[in-house]
Amino acid sequence: MSAPARRALVREWMGHGASERRALAAIGMSASALRYCPREDRNVELRERIIALAHRHRRYGVGMIYLKLRQEGRIVNYKRVERLYREQQLQVRRRK
């Protein structure tokens, strides 16, 4: 069971009158995990721009996409671009 699902289950039990401690003990979850608030993904806009550049310039690899982002005025770490490129499973199209 995922952490968000466990959080929802604990909150549901608390709504039915169970104490927070008892619900957490039954699930086997810590109180800090219940109160954890995940951060927003800061890479959404950058990821979309990398995908757009990769589809527009099919022969560009990570290095050229990184340079295009720099030309647009975006100051982004090369390793970050490389990681996002890899996560999206983008590849340079091979020549015939």
Protein Blocks (a to p, Z undefined) as FASTA:
>chain_A
ZZklmmmmmmmmmmnopafklmmmmnopafklmmpccdddfklmmmmmmmmmmmmmmmbc
fklmmmmmmmnopacdfklmmmmmmmnopacdddZZ
